[in-house]
Amino acid sequence: MIFNPDTYLTGVPHAELAELRARSAVVWVPEPAVDRWPAGPGFWAVLRHAEVKQVLRDPRVFSSQLGATQIRDPATPADLAYVRRMMLNLDPPEHARLRTLLAKAFTPRTIARLEHRIQGWAHELVAAVAGRGECDFAKEVAADLPLLTLAEVFGVPREDRWLMFDWSNRAIGYQDPEYAVSARVDGSGSSPMAREALALRPVPDEHGRVPDPRTRAGMPDLYAYARALGEHKRRNPGEDVMSNLMRHGDSVSIEEFENLFWLFSVAGNETLRNGIPGGLIALMSNVDEYRRVLADRSLLPGLVEEMLRWWTPVMHFRRTATVDTRLGGVDIAAGEKVVVWFSSANRDERVFAEPDRFDPARQPNDQLSFGHGPHFCLGAHLARVQLRAMFTAVFDQLGEVELAGEPVRLRSNFQNGVKRLPIRWG
């Protein structure tokens, strides 16, 4: 069943998605109780490429704000009201106002000024393990590049980047027992802001679990850090995104600022943190194509697009129908959940020839991993730069690698995650 997080411990159920997609562009999926989360009313899963695009480009009919963007409804009206302040969960015109303030940080010209540094970080991360002959690629290499990049872009002290790693584990990995706990962390060597935030980390219950990390009450340390960082940037502005936001203090409320910081720290980190090891799994699963790219680096841009298609990092996002409507031949009632399933759309036979084949030279490649329409990912260009930098470093220093053990996947029906990826080379 595509809703059950246990399904994804062994991989994305592409065969089941293909069967459902062949039956209809839109199918009804029940929403049973999972773990401590209660049952829900069910939702419409949108599985074909064209209908996914249709939903994403029409926020008047398919709202991000009405019920937010996760399948599970927030537990209380207060929780829903708060997450509605996050840019991810806004509809126009409020969404456009915040996006315009942020857009300058993500232009190709701005990212170009960072590209050399990103390439250097990727080289250093791979060089640190190159002499060993083996490593856990997910934890020792892939995880740190997005943290280093985000710390630079958003003006977070580099010594505090471990906080973003921990917040991502808790927020994105809430369905996974390994991550859905308050881990023991050492704040020594971090900034005073980080040490103060650490004191506010939620206390686990008798089962080792912390409050729902998708609520404000579940992440008090993140929000405390965001508030302290915002105040610091107002007093000591730099050239980073956070400083730019605080220059517009009359336009951005403190709640909006805090939620934007959540979005940057968690969503901006987690997608690439899983996309990089997922891309390497794609290569190791297709050795002939791996060797083809090693021999012809001009394929690298196309390789990145195919990695994003073949290993779709974010598997779905929710919208809520604002009116009675019809989509893909199916009648949808106002108020019902409509969930676009990127993992399915990216293998839609109507758009991609031989969709299960990994082809770095695939053209055209209209993959939807960065979304579509008004919520198209602001950081898409930055993510592509990081992916190119990381795989250039891998090809240059490690060459062809292979599995040294079974990958360990994240238990999640939302993020196509890799917790551990043992590899060897040489």
C-alpha positions in Angstrom: 0.0 0.0 0.0 1.5 3.3 -1.1 0.4 5.1 2.2 2.1 2.7 4.6 5.6 3.9 5.6 6.8 0.3 6.1 6.4 -0.2 2.4 9.3 2.2 1.7 11.8 0.3 3.9 12.4 -1.9 0.9 12.0 0.7 -1.8 9.4 2.8 -3.6 6.6 0.6 -4.8 7.0 1.5 -8.5 5.2 -1.7 -9.7 2.2 -0.9 -7.6 2.2 2.8 -8.7 2.4 1.7 -12.3 -0.7 -0.6 -11.9 -2.6 2.2 -10.2 -1.5 4.7 -12.8 -2.7 2.4 -15.6 -6.1 2.2 -14.0 -6.6 5.9 -13.6 -4.9 9.2 -13.3 -6.5 9.8 -9.9 -7.2 7.0 -7.4 -8.7 7.0 -3.9 -6.4 5.9 -1.1 -7.5 5.1 2.4 -5.7 6.6 5.4 -5.5 4.1 8.2 -3.9 4.7 11.6 -0.2 4.4 11.7 1.8 4.2 14.9 0.5 6.9 17.2 -1.1 8.8 14.4 -4.9 8.4 14.1 -6.8 7.3 11.0 -7.8 10.0 8.5 -10.6 10.4 5.9 -8.5 9.2 2.9 -7.3 11.2 -0.1 -7.1 11.3 -3.9 -3.7 10.3 -5.2 -2.8 12.0 -8.4 -0.5 9.6 -10.3 0.0 10.8 -13.9 2.4 13.6 -15.0 -0.2 15.8 -16.8 -2.7 15.8 -13.9 0.1 16.5 -11.3 1.1 19.5 -13.3 -2.6 20.6 -13.6 -3.0 20.5 -9.8 0.3 22.3 -9.0 -0.4 25.2 -11.4 -3.9 26.0 -10.1 -3.8 27.1 -6.5 -7.3 28.6 -6.8 -8.8 25.1 -7.1 -6.1 23.1 -5.3 -4.9 25.0 -2.2 -1.7 24.6 -0.3 -3.1 26.7 2.6 -6.5 25.3 3.2 -5.2 22.1 4.9 -1.4 22.6 4.5 0.8 20.2 2.4 1.2 17.0 4.5 -1.3 14.2 4.1 -1.9 14.0 7.8 -4.1 16.9 9.1 -2.5 19.0 11.8 -3.7 17.7 15.2 -5.4 20.9 16.4 -6.8 24.1 14.8 -4.0 26.0 16.4 -1.4 23.8 14.8 -3.0 24.3 11.4 -3.2 28.0 11.9 0.5 28.1 12.6 1.8 26.0 9.8 -0.4 28.0 7.4 2.1 30.9 8.0 4.9 28.8 6.3 5.6 29.8 2.7 5.3 26.2 1.7 1.7 26.3 2.9 0.7 29.7 1.4 -1.4 30.5 -1.6 -1.1 33.6 -3.8 -0.9 36.5 -3.1 0.7 35.9 0.3 3.0 33.3 -1.2 4.2 35.6 -3.9 5.0 38.3 -1.3 7.4 36.1 0.6 8.8 34.4 -2.5 9.7 37.8 -4.0 11.7 38.7 -0.9 13.7 35.5 -1.1 14.2 35.2 -4.9 17.3 37.3 -5.0 19.2 34.7 -2.9 18.6 32.0 -5.5 19.3 33.6 -8.9 21.8 31.8 -11.1 24.1 34.8 -10.8 24.0 34.6 -7.0 24.6 30.9 -7.0 27.4 31.2 -9.5 29.3 33.2 -6.8 29.0 30.2 -4.5 29.8 27.5 -7.0 33.5 27.4 -6.5 33.1 27.1 -2.8 30.6 24.3 -3.2 33.0 22.5 -5.5 35.7 22.9 -2.9 33.5 21.5 -0.1 32.5 18.5 -2.2 36.2 17.8 -3.0 37.2 18.0 0.7 34.3 15.7 1.8 35.3 13.0 -0.7 39.0 13.5 -0.1 38.5 12.9 3.6 37.4 9.3 2.9 39.2 8.6 -0.4 42.3 6.9 1.2 40.2 4.4 3.3 38.7 2.4 0.4 35.2 2.3 2.0 32.8 4.6 3.9 29.2 5.2 4.8 28.5 7.6 1.9 25.1 8.8 3.3 26.4 9.8 6.7 30.1 10.6 6.1 29.9 12.4 2.7 26.4 13.3 1.4 25.0 14.7 4.6 27.4 17.5 5.1 27.4 19.2 1.7 23.9 20.7 2.0 24.6 21.7 5.6 27.7 23.6 4.6 25.9 25.2 1.7 22.9 26.2 3.7 25.0 27.6 6.5 26.7 29.8 4.0 23.6 30.9 2.1 21.6 31.6 5.2 24.3 33.1 7.4 24.1 30.3 10.1 27.4 29.9 11.9 29.2 26.9 10.4 29.7 25.4 13.8 25.9 25.2 14.3 25.2 23.3 11.1 24.8 20.0 13.1 21.6 21.5 14.5 20.0 21.5 11.0 21.0 17.8 10.7 19.3 17.0 13.9 16.2 19.1 13.2 15.8 17.3 9.8 16.1 13.9 11.4 13.3 14.7 13.8 11.0 16.6 11.4 11.3 14.4 8.3 12.0 11.1 10.1 9.1 11.2 12.5 7.8 7.9 11.1 11.2 6.2 11.7 11.8 4.9 15.2 15.6 5.7 14.9 14.9 9.4 14.2 11.6 10.0 16.0 13.4 10.5 19.3 15.3 13.3 21.0 18.9 12.3 20.4 21.7 13.0 22.8 23.8 15.8 21.2 26.8 17.7 22.4 26.6 21.4 22.0 30.2 22.2 22.9 32.0 24.3 20.3 28.7 25.8 19.1 27.6 29.3 19.2 25.8 30.8 22.3 22.6 30.7 20.3 22.9 27.0 19.7 23.7 26.3 23.4 20.6 28.2 24.5 18.5 26.4 22.0 19.8 23.0 23.1 18.5 23.7 26.6 15.0 23.8 25.1 15.1 20.5 23.3 11.9 18.5 24.1 12.1 15.8 26.7 11.2 12.3 25.5 8.3 10.5 27.0 8.5 7.0 28.5 8.8 5.5 24.9 11.6 7.8 24.0 9.4 9.9 21.7 9.1 13.7 21.6 6.1 15.8 20.7 5.0 16.0 17.0 7.9 17.7 15.2 5.5 19.1 12.7 4.2 21.5 15.3 5.7 24.5 17.0 5.6 22.7 20.4 7.5 19.8 18.9 10.5 21.9 17.8 11.0 24.6 20.5 14.8 24.5 20.1 14.5 25.3 16.3 12.1 28.2 16.9 14.2 29.6 19.8 17.3 29.5 17.5 15.4 31.1 14.7 14.3 34.0 16.9 17.8 34.5 18.2 19.3 34.4 14.7 16.8 36.9 13.4 17.6 39.3 16.2 21.3 38.9 15.6 20.9 39.5 11.8 18.8 42.7 12.5 21.7 44.0 14.7 24.5 42.7 12.5 23.3 42.3 8.9 25.4 40.6 6.3 24.8 39.5 2.7 22.9 36.4 3.5 19.2 35.5 3.1 18.4 35.9 6.7 19.9 39.4 6.9 17.9 40.3 3.8 14.7 39.2 5.4 15.4 41.2 8.5 15.9 44.3 6.4 12.2 43.9 5.5 11.1 43.5 9.1 7.9 45.5 8.5 6.9 43.0 5.8 7.9 39.8 7.5 6.4 38.9 10.8 8.5 37.0 13.4 6.2 33.9 12.9 6.8 34.1 9.2 10.6 34.5 9.7 10.6 31.5 12.1 8.7 29.3 9.7 10.9 30.3 6.8 13.9 29.3 8.9 12.2 25.9 9.5 11.7 25.5 5.8 15.4 26.4 5.0 16.8 24.2 7.8 14.7 21.1 7.2 13.3 21.0 3.7 16.3 22.7 2.1 18.6 20.2 3.8 16.7 16.9 3.7 15.9 16.8 0.0 19.5 17.0 -1.2 20.8 14.9 1.7 18.8 12.0 0.3 19.1 13.0 -3.3 22.9 12.6 -3.3 23.0 9.0 -2.0 20.0 8.2 -4.0 21.8 9.3 -7.1 24.8 7.1 -6.2 22.4 4.1 -5.8 21.0 4.9 -9.2 24.5 4.7 -10.7 25.5 1.5 -8.8 22.3 -0.1 -9.9 23.1 0.7 -13.6 26.8 0.0 -13.9 27.0 0.4 -17.7 25.5 3.9 -17.4 27.9 4.6 -14.5 30.9 3.8 -16.7 29.4 5.8 -19.6 29.3 8.9 -17.5 32.8 8.3 -16.1 34.1 8.2 -19.7 32.1 11.2 -20.9 31.6 14.0 -18.3 29.6 16.1 -20.7 26.7 13.8 -19.6 26.9 15.2 -16.1 24.0 17.8 -16.4 21.7 15.2 -17.9 22.9 12.7 -15.3 21.7 15.0 -12.5 18.2 15.4 -14.1 17.9 11.6 -14.5 19.0 11.0 -10.9 16.2 13.4 -9.8 13.7 11.6 -11.9 14.8 8.0 -11.1 15.3 8.6 -7.4 12.6 11.2 -6.6 13.6 12.6 -3.2 10.2 14.1 -2.1 7.6 11.5 -3.0 4.4 13.6 -2.7 2.7 16.9 -1.6 -0.8 17.5 -0.6 -3.3 20.1 -1.8 -7.0 20.6 -0.7 -9.8 21.1 -3.2 -11.4 24.5 -2.7 -14.5 23.7 -4.8 -16.2 20.7 -6.3 -14.1 19.8 -9.4 -13.2 17.1 -11.9 -9.6 15.9 -12.4 -8.5 13.0 -14.7 -12.1 11.9 -15.1 -12.7 11.7 -11.4 -15.1 13.9 -9.4 -13.5 15.6 -6.4 -15.5 17.3 -3.6 -14.6 20.6 -2.0 -12.5 20.0 1.1 -11.1 16.6 0.0 -7.3 16.0 0.0 -5.6 15.8 -3.3 -2.0 14.4 -3.1 0.3 14.7 -6.1 2.6 11.7 -6.2 5.9 12.7 -7.8 7.4 9.2 -7.6 4.6 8.1 -9.9 4.6 11.1 -12.2 8.3 10.8 -12.8 7.8 7.3 -14.3 4.7 8.0 -16.3 4.9 6.1 -19.5 2.9 8.8 -21.3 5.9 11.2 -20.8 9.0 9.0 -20.3 9.9 6.2 -22.7 11.0 3.1 -20.8 10.5 5.0 -17.5 12.2 2.3 -15.4 15.4 2.6 -17.4 18.1 4.9 -16.0 19.4 7.0 -18.9 21.8 9.9 -18.2 21.3 11.1 -21.8 17.5 11.2 -21.6 16.0 14.1 -23.6 13.7 15.6 -23.0 13.5 15.0 -19.2 10.5 16.9 -17.7 11.1 15.5 -14.2 8.9 17.0 -11.5 11.1 16.6 -8.5 11.3 20.3 -8.0 7.6 20.7 -8.4 5.8 22.9 -10.9 3.9 26.2 -10.9 4.0 28.9 -8.2 5.6 26.6 -5.7 8.5 25.4 -8.0 11.5 25.0 -5.7 13.4 28.2 -5.2 16.6 26.2 -4.5 16.4 24.1 -7.6 19.5 25.7 -9.2 21.4 25.5 -6.0 20.6 21.8 -5.7 21.8 21.1 -9.2 25.1 22.8 -8.5 25.6 20.7 -5.4 24.7 17.5 -7.2 27.1 18.2 -10.0 29.9 19.2 -7.6 29.5 16.1 -5.5 29.5 13.6 -8.4 32.4 15.4 -10.0 34.3 14.8 -6.8 33.3 11.2 -6.6 34.2 10.5 -10.2 37.6 12.3 -9.9 38.7 10.8 -6.6 36.9 7.4 -6.2 36.0 6.4 -9.7 33.7 3.5 -9.8 32.3 2.4 -6.4 30.1 -0.5 -5.4 28.0 -1.5 -2.5 29.8 -2.8 0.6 26.6 -3.8 2.4 22.8 -3.2 2.2 21.6 0.4 2.1 19.4 1.3 5.1 16.3 3.3 4.0 14.3 5.8 6.0 10.9 4.6 7.2 8.8 7.3 5.5 6.1 7.6 2.9 7.1 11.2 2.3 10.9 11.4 1.9 12.7 8.8 -0.3 15.4 8.7 2.3 18.7 6.8 2.8 20.1 6.6 6.4 23.2 4.5 5.6 24.9 3.6 2.3 28.1 1.5 2.8 30.3 1.6 -0.3 33.8 0.6 -1.3 36.2 1.3 -4.2 39.6 0.7 -5.5 
